[in-house]
Amino acid sequence: MTKRETAIDRRRAELLARSAQLREEISRSGAGVTGRLGGAERGIKVAKALTSTPVLLAAGAALLAYAGPARAVHLVGRGLVGVNLLRKLLAALGPAGGVAAGSASRREPPAGGQ
């Protein structure tokens, strides 16, 4: 092996070690952020459950029984505006658990690598 190849191999090993160290630091700092976002993630899941069709139908039936037909129609109209706004907001946020549950897979560079 030439001196140049040895130097390249040594530099590659240093870079791989540094990369592993940086990945570990990112993982540690990401764990702190994930912990703080856990409450928000639970809130998003609750909001999604509350905007599901069965829940809305049950709430509408309870409102109809409780408030009467005229008042129920008025309140349902206002409630649908809020539900549609919440659904759009949840769609913009993407799937719940994206930060905490699913992180990108980590792959090591190929051994013969470029």
Secondary structure, DSSP 8 states (H G I E B T S, - for coil): --HHHHHHHHHHHHHHHHHHHHHHHHHHHHHHHHHHHHHHHHHHHHHHHHTSHHHHHHHHHHHHHHH-HHHHHHHHHHHHHHHHHHHHHHHHH-STTTTTT---------TT--
